[in-house]
């Protein structure tokens, strides 16, 4: 048996691509309205990988200030933490409808240390959208001298 390095994330991506149609058929046979997608969490977000394998995360944060948003990395996760911005208003009024959330939240996004250059992460906050780009790491080839 050959011992070579295997990128498990690439293996899982390929496995999912190959089995996704069959999984959807199986779930739809149980319940036609069944849909595989992440659970709805606050704040709403989109995550995708571009053609260069860079990860992009867009988070809707209407009403938040940049000073109330924190991004950090821990192990294989990116943590996004939000803090309320208008605490004093909440104490003074009675909401009839509250559709714009302004609360503390922490979201964890899987960002494998081995695949992404987290130190080169770029983030912008414009028009209530936080856009984060995490570049893919360059594949490194190491040559070993035999001697």
MIBA-609023 format. One record per residue (C-alpha): residue in one letter; x, y, z. Coordinates in steps of 0.25 Angstrom, whole numbers, plus 5000, padded with zeros to 4 digits. Example, Ala and Ser with C-alpha at 12.3 -4.5 7.8 and 13.67 -1.06 7.14 Angstrom:
2
A504949825031
S505549965029
This chain:
147
X500050005000
X500650144996
X500750245006
X500550385000
X499950515005
X498450525003
X497650655004
X496450615011
X495650735008
X495850714993
X495450564995
X494150615002
X493850714991
X494050614980
X493150514988
X492050614990
X492050654975
X491950504971
X490850474981
X490050604982
X489050564971
X488750434978
X488650494992
X487650594986
X486750484980
X486850414993
X486350535001
X485350574991
X484750434991
X484550455006
X483950595005
X483950674992
X484050804999
X485350755007
X486450845003
X487950835007
X488450965012
X489151025024
X488151055036
X487751205036
X488651275046
X488851415050
X489451495043
X489151445029
X490351405021
X490851355007
X492051265006
X492751224993
X494051184987
X494451254974
X495251194962
X496551224969
X496151144982
X496051274990
X494951275000
X493951385001
X492951415012
X491851525011
X491151555024
X489851645024
X490051745036
X489051855034
X489151955045
X490451915051
X491752005052
X493051945048
X493551965063
X492451865067
X492951755058
X494151665061
X494851555052
X495851455058
X496351325055
X496451205064
X496951065060
X496151035047
X495151135049
X494851285046
X494051345057
X493151465054
X492651535066
X491651655066
X491251745078
X489951825079
X490151975075
X488952045081
X488751985095
X488152115101
X487052125090
X486551985094
X486452025108
X485552145105
X484552095095
X483551985093
X483651925079
X482351895072
X483151815061
X484651785062
X485151735048
X486551785049
X487351715059
X488451785067
X488951675076
X490251605080
X490551485072
X491751395069
X491751315056
X492851205053
X493251185038
X494151065035
X495451115029
X496551005029
X497851055033
X498550965023
X497751025011
X497651175014
X498651285016
X497851345028
X498951455030
X498651515017
X497151525019
X496451655014
X495151705019
X494251825015
X492951875021
X492051955012
X490551985011
X490351885022
X491051775016
X492351715022
X493151655011
X494351555014
X495351495005
X496251385010
X497351355000
X497651204997
X499051165001
X500051144990
X500450994988
X501750974993
X502750874988
X503950834997
X505150764990
X505950674999
X507450654997
X507850514997
X509250495001
